[in-house]
Amino acid sequence: MPPIQDKHSSRELLQAQVNLWHHALGFVKSMALKCAMELQIPNTIQHHGGSMTPSELATKIGLHPSKLPRLRRLMRVLTISGIFAVHEAATSNKEIVYGLTPTTRLLVGDEVKSNLFPILSLMLDSTVIAPFFGMHSWFLDEHSTSLFKKAHSLNFWEMAEQDDTYNQILNNAMVSDSNFLTDIILRECGDVFLGINSLIDVGGGHGGAARAIANAFPQMKCTVLDLPHVIAEAPSDVHVSFISGDMFKYIPPANALFLKWVFHDWGDEDCVKLLKNCKEAIPPRDAGGKVIIVDMVVGSGLNEIVTRETHVLYDLFIMCVEGIEREEFEWKRIFMEAGFGDYKIISVLGVRSVIELYP
């Protein structure tokens, strides 16, 4: 067999090498972002008026002067990848200045209530990343179903129940995501909540989404259903009620149900069981009954490479905890198996969609 060099031009070979290196080094971007977050670089620049020179930044975050050249190299990765902005200062020495971008602005402010810092912290947490180093052996192990459990001897949810620190990281992540996404849901497709008298947020955590919905629709009775250890830490609220329970055993009756980022945690069999419980809890369609789902529909939404790649990357990411992101035909299959009659997908949430499901 002739060597590969004989079949391709030097330009093609070198580009192929670049592609492999770029793919293999993708983790460096993730770790650079994690480092910037832990050094509080976004907030530091924000509190300095939105721009800082490398020396100003190094001083403010408490770095030794010897680290300044390394800081520049870190920020070079993050500016080339579009996380931060960079430009020359309007001074004679032409020193560069770092600034925020729309992406970075999602990381500034209160860590739990107003930005995406907590959800990114969960994605980049060593507990979540560690299992991927054993992915190849997990694939070869016919008896292991959970990559996360193979690494930690506990599944994702057992870890949250037994480790208070990890549980706090998870809860903060869910709160921040709910606050961010629910505001956009209400702005872009709030009509899905019109005419609903009572709504249960199934697996709604500490009630961030339910609280926002209740504020937008004061006439609606909003309730959160979640596991006892989650509800135990939920803040009290006059507009939202909380019920401890297991959604796989029973869901209280309501006019409509809301499930944000729930189904992707479970396989088809569990999802069908959950959907059947949902169907039993709501009235017929002509009486206003429906299930509102917020989740990924792989391949839907903007047909551009970042969205499409994020869909499949997140699907592989959540495979670690036995989750799955579904294409439309996969959603349709579990909907029909659970006895639902119709659905509508509204793709206005970036990588996620709103699905209205009717009995």
C-alpha positions in Angstrom: 0.0 0.0 0.0 1.5 3.4 -1.0 2.1 5.8 1.9 -0.6 8.4 2.5 1.9 11.1 1.4 1.7 9.7 -2.2 -2.0 10.2 -2.4 -2.4 13.8 -1.1 -0.7 17.1 -1.6 1.5 18.6 1.0 -1.1 21.2 1.6 -3.8 18.6 2.2 -1.6 16.7 4.6 -0.6 19.8 6.6 -4.2 20.9 6.8 -5.2 17.4 8.0 -2.5 17.7 10.7 -3.9 21.1 11.8 -7.4 19.6 12.0 -6.2 16.8 14.3 -4.2 19.2 16.5 -7.0 21.6 16.7 -9.4 18.8 17.8 -7.0 17.3 20.2 -6.2 20.6 21.9 -9.9 21.6 22.3 -9.6 20.8 26.0 -7.2 23.7 26.4 -9.9 26.2 25.5 -12.2 24.7 28.2 -9.4 24.8 30.8 -8.5 28.4 29.8 -12.1 29.4 30.3 -12.2 27.6 33.7 -9.0 29.4 34.8 -10.4 32.8 33.8 -13.6 32.1 35.7 -11.7 31.0 38.8 -9.5 34.0 38.7 -12.6 36.2 38.4 -11.3 37.9 35.3 -14.7 38.7 33.8 -16.0 40.4 37.0 -12.6 42.1 37.5 -12.8 43.7 34.0 -16.4 44.6 34.5 -15.7 46.4 37.8 -12.9 48.3 36.2 -15.2 50.0 33.7 -15.1 47.2 31.1 -11.5 47.3 30.0 -8.1 46.6 31.4 -4.5 46.3 30.3 -2.6 43.1 31.1 -0.6 44.7 33.8 -3.7 46.3 35.4 -5.5 42.9 35.3 -2.5 41.0 36.7 -2.2 43.5 39.6 -6.0 43.5 40.4 -6.3 39.7 40.5 -3.2 39.4 42.7 -0.7 37.7 40.3 3.0 37.9 40.9 4.8 40.0 38.2 6.5 36.9 36.9 3.1 35.6 35.8 2.3 38.5 33.5 3.7 36.9 30.3 1.7 33.8 31.1 -1.5 35.8 31.7 -1.0 37.3 28.2 -0.8 33.8 26.7 -3.9 32.7 28.6 -5.8 35.8 27.4 -4.5 35.3 23.8 -6.4 31.9 23.7 -9.5 33.5 25.1 -9.5 36.5 22.8 -8.8 34.4 19.6 -11.7 32.2 20.6 -14.0 35.2 21.1 -14.5 35.0 24.9 -12.8 38.3 25.5 -12.2 41.3 23.2 -8.7 42.9 22.7 -7.6 46.1 21.1 -4.7 48.6 21.3 -4.9 51.3 24.0 -5.1 54.9 22.8 -1.7 55.6 24.3 1.8 56.1 22.8 3.1 52.7 24.1 0.3 50.9 22.2 -0.4 48.5 25.1 -3.2 46.1 24.5 -6.5 46.4 26.4 -8.8 43.5 27.2 -12.6 44.0 27.2 -15.8 42.0 27.6 -17.9 40.5 24.8 -21.6 39.5 24.8 -20.3 36.0 25.7 -18.2 37.2 28.7 -21.0 39.4 30.0 -23.0 36.2 30.7 -20.3 35.4 33.3 -20.4 38.6 35.3 -22.6 39.6 38.3 -24.1 37.5 41.0 -22.8 34.0 40.6 -26.2 32.3 41.2 -29.0 34.6 40.2 -28.0 36.5 37.1 -25.5 34.8 35.0 -24.2 31.4 33.6 -21.1 31.1 35.9 -22.7 28.3 37.9 -23.8 26.1 34.9 -20.3 26.5 33.3 -18.7 25.7 36.7 -20.7 22.4 36.7 -19.8 21.5 33.1 -16.1 22.2 33.9 -16.0 20.6 37.3 -13.4 17.8 37.7 -16.0 15.4 39.0 -17.9 15.7 35.7 -14.8 15.7 33.5 -12.9 12.8 35.1 -15.1 10.0 33.8 -14.3 10.9 30.2 -10.7 9.7 30.7 -12.1 6.2 31.0 -14.5 6.4 28.1 -12.7 3.8 26.0 -12.8 1.2 28.8 -16.4 2.0 29.5 -17.3 1.3 25.9 -15.5 -2.1 26.1 -17.3 -3.0 29.4 -20.6 -4.6 28.4 -21.8 -4.6 32.0 -21.3 -0.9 32.8 -24.2 1.4 31.9 -23.0 4.6 33.5 -19.7 6.2 32.6 -20.1 8.5 35.7 -20.7 5.6 38.0 -17.8 3.6 36.6 -15.5 6.5 37.6 -17.1 7.4 41.0 -19.0 4.2 42.1 -22.1 6.4 42.4 -24.4 7.7 39.7 -24.9 11.4 39.1 -27.9 11.7 41.3 -26.6 9.5 44.1 -23.5 11.8 44.2 -25.7 14.8 44.6 -27.7 13.2 47.4 -24.5 12.1 49.3 -22.1 15.0 48.7 -23.4 18.4 50.0 -20.8 20.4 48.1 -21.5 18.7 44.8 -25.3 19.0 45.4 -24.8 22.8 46.0 -22.8 23.1 42.7 -25.6 21.2 40.9 -28.4 23.3 42.5 -26.7 26.6 41.8 -26.2 25.5 38.1 -29.9 24.7 37.7 -31.0 27.9 39.3 -28.7 30.0 37.1 -29.9 28.2 34.0 -33.5 28.6 34.9 -33.2 32.3 35.6 -31.4 32.8 32.3 -33.6 30.7 30.1 -37.0 31.3 31.6 -36.7 35.0 31.0 -36.1 34.3 27.3 -38.9 31.8 27.2 -41.3 34.3 28.6 -40.1 37.0 26.2 -40.0 34.9 23.0 -42.8 32.4 23.5 -44.8 33.4 26.5 -48.0 32.6 24.6 -47.6 28.9 25.5 -48.6 29.8 29.1 -51.8 31.8 28.1 -55.0 30.4 29.5 -53.3 28.1 32.0 -55.0 28.2 35.5 -52.6 25.8 37.3 -49.1 24.6 36.4 -46.7 22.2 38.0 -43.0 22.6 37.3 -41.9 18.9 37.4 -38.4 18.6 38.6 -38.3 22.3 39.1 -35.6 22.4 41.8 -35.7 25.6 43.9 -38.4 27.1 41.8 -36.5 29.7 39.8 -38.6 29.0 36.6 -41.9 28.7 38.4 -41.3 32.0 40.2 -40.6 33.8 37.0 -43.7 32.3 35.4 -45.9 33.1 38.4 -44.7 36.7 38.3 -45.5 37.0 34.6 -48.9 35.3 35.0 -50.2 36.3 38.5 -53.5 34.4 38.0 -51.8 31.1 37.5 -51.3 28.8 40.5 -47.6 27.6 40.2 -46.3 24.5 42.0 -42.9 22.8 42.0 -42.6 19.0 42.3 -39.1 17.7 43.2 -37.3 15.2 45.4 -37.3 15.7 49.2 -33.6 16.7 49.5 -34.1 19.3 46.8 -37.3 20.8 48.2 -35.7 20.9 51.7 -33.3 23.6 50.5 -35.8 25.6 48.4 -36.5 29.2 49.6 -40.1 29.9 50.7 -42.2 31.9 48.3 -45.7 33.3 48.6 -46.3 32.8 44.8 -45.0 29.3 44.4 -45.9 26.1 46.3 -43.5 23.2 46.8 -44.4 19.5 46.9 -41.9 16.7 47.7 -42.4 13.6 45.6 -41.1 11.3 42.9 -42.3 12.2 39.4 -41.9 8.5 38.3 -44.5 7.5 41.0 -47.1 10.3 40.9 -47.6 13.8 39.5 -50.5 15.8 41.1 -53.2 17.0 38.8 -52.8 20.4 37.0 -54.0 22.2 34.0 -50.5 22.0 32.5 -47.1 20.6 33.3 -43.7 22.3 32.7 -40.5 20.2 32.4 -37.3 22.0 31.7 -34.2 19.9 30.9 -35.7 16.8 32.5 -36.2 14.2 29.8 -32.6 14.3 28.6 -31.5 12.8 31.9 -33.4 9.6 31.2 -33.6 6.7 28.7 -36.6 6.0 26.6 -38.3 3.5 28.9 -38.1 6.0 31.9 -39.3 8.9 29.7 -42.3 6.9 28.5 -43.2 6.1 32.1 -42.8 9.7 33.1 -44.9 10.9 30.1 -47.7 8.5 31.0 -47.7 10.0 34.5 -47.9 13.5 32.9 -50.8 12.4 30.7 -52.7 11.2 33.8 -52.1 14.5 35.6 -53.6 16.8 32.9 -57.1 17.2 31.4 -57.9 16.5 27.8 -56.7 18.9 25.1 -60.1 20.5 24.6 -60.0 21.4 28.3 -56.6 23.1 28.0 -54.4 20.2 29.1 -50.8 20.1 27.8 -47.2 19.4 28.7 -44.7 22.2 28.0 -41.2 20.7 27.5 -37.9 22.7 27.3 -35.1 20.5 26.0 -32.8 20.0 23.0 -34.1 18.7 19.7 -30.9 17.7 17.9 -30.8 19.2 14.4 -33.5 21.8 15.0 -33.0 25.6 15.3 -30.3 27.5 13.5 -28.6 25.5 10.8 -25.1 26.7 11.6 -22.0 24.8 12.7 -21.8 26.1 16.3 -25.4 25.1 17.1 -25.1 21.8 15.4 -21.8 21.0 17.0 -23.1 22.0 20.5 -26.1 19.7 20.1 -23.9 16.6 19.5 -21.2 17.7 22.0 -23.8 18.1 24.7 -25.3 14.7 23.8 -21.9 13.0 24.3 -21.4 15.1 27.5 -24.7 14.0 29.0 -24.1 10.4 27.9 -21.7 10.4 30.9 -24.7 10.4 33.2 -26.8 8.0 31.1 -28.7 11.0 29.5 -29.5 11.5 25.8 -30.3 14.4 23.6 -33.0 13.4 21.0 -33.7 14.1 17.4 -37.3 14.9 16.5 -38.1 11.4 15.3 -36.9 10.1 18.7 -39.1 12.6 20.6 -42.0 11.6 18.4 -41.5 7.9 19.2 -41.7 8.3 23.0 -44.6 10.8 22.7 -46.7 8.3 20.7 -45.7 5.4 22.9 -46.9 7.3 25.9 -50.3 7.9 24.3 -50.0 11.6 23.3 -51.8 12.7 20.1 -49.9 15.8 18.9 -46.9 18.1 19.5 -45.4 21.3 18.3 -41.7 22.3 18.4 -40.8 26.0 18.8 -37.1 26.5 18.1 -36.3 29.9 19.5 -34.0 29.1 22.4 -30.6 28.7 20.8 -29.6 25.1 21.3 -32.9 24.2 23.1 -36.5 24.3 22.0 -40.0 24.5 23.5 -42.2 21.5 22.8 -46.0 21.8 23.4 -47.3 18.3 23.9 -51.0 17.5 23.7 -53.0 14.5 24.9 
